[in-house]
């Protein structure tokens, strides 16, 4: 008997495209793609010192990066917005400011 397991990947909803792109904070570097995947890197960590490819799920109040072995959730404190003073787009996750690259 042959059993095939597949990881269903769901693309992001169009409303969540505001999160698509490369973002960085003092602690994390993240990328979010339209296809529902992304990369998470924790800066200065021995345990997660390389980029990790993960599935990304966005809900009203959180962004979740998930692989078969682990998951990391960020609470969305502020959705992406443009700051006309700094000319940068930012969002706030888990109390930390992320800037779009």
N, C-alpha and C positions, 0 to 999 in steps of 0.2 A: 504494500500500500504506500502510495506517495502522497505526502501532505505538503502543500506549499503554503508557507506563511509569507504574507506581504505586509509591508508597512504602508498603510493607506496614508497618503499625503494630501491634505486639503489646502488649496491655495487660500491666501488671505482674502477676506471680504474687501471690496473696493473702499469701504469706509475706513479700513485700517491701513490703507496705502500711505497715510500721513506718517506712519512709523517706518516705512521702507527707507533703507539707506544705511550708512555707516555712522555710528554714534560713539562717543567716548566720554568717559568721566575719569576722575582720579583713580577709581578702583577697577572699572571694567571698560572693555572695548567690545562693542556688539555690532553685528550686521544683521539686517532683516531684509529678506527678499520677498517679492510678490508671490513666489511659488510656495510660501509657507515654510521655508527653511531659513537658516541663519547660522551665524558663527558667534560664539561667546568666548571671550578671553578675560581671565582675571589677571590684572596687572600685579606683578610682584609676588605671585603665588608659586610655591614649589609644586603644589598639587595640580594646578590647572595652568601650567605655564605655556601651553601651546593652544592654538586655536582649535575649538571643538565644533564640528558640524552637528547641528541639531534641528529638530522639528520646532517650529515656532507657532504658538497659539496665542491669539490676542483676544481678551474679553474686555468688558467695560472697565474693569479696574485692575487688570494684570496682564503682563507679558510673561509667557512661560516658554523656556527653552528646555527641550526634552530629548534624551537619547534613550537607548535600551537600558543603560546603566545608571543614569542619574537625571535629575531635573532641577532647574533653577527658576524660581518665580520672582518677578519684580512687581511690586505694587505700583500702579500708575498714580502718582501724586498730582502731576500736571501733564496734560497732553501736549504734543508738540506745538510750539508757538514761535513766532518770529519776534526778536527783540530789536527794535529799530535803533536803539542806542548802540548796541554792540554789533549790529548787522549779522547776527547769528540766530540760527534756529536751535531751540533747546527743548528738552522735556525733563521732567523730574520723576525719577523712579526710586523707591525706597529712601526718599529724603535726599538723594544725590542728583546733582544736575548733570545731564548728558548733553553734549553739543554735537550737532550734525557736522560731519567732515565734508 
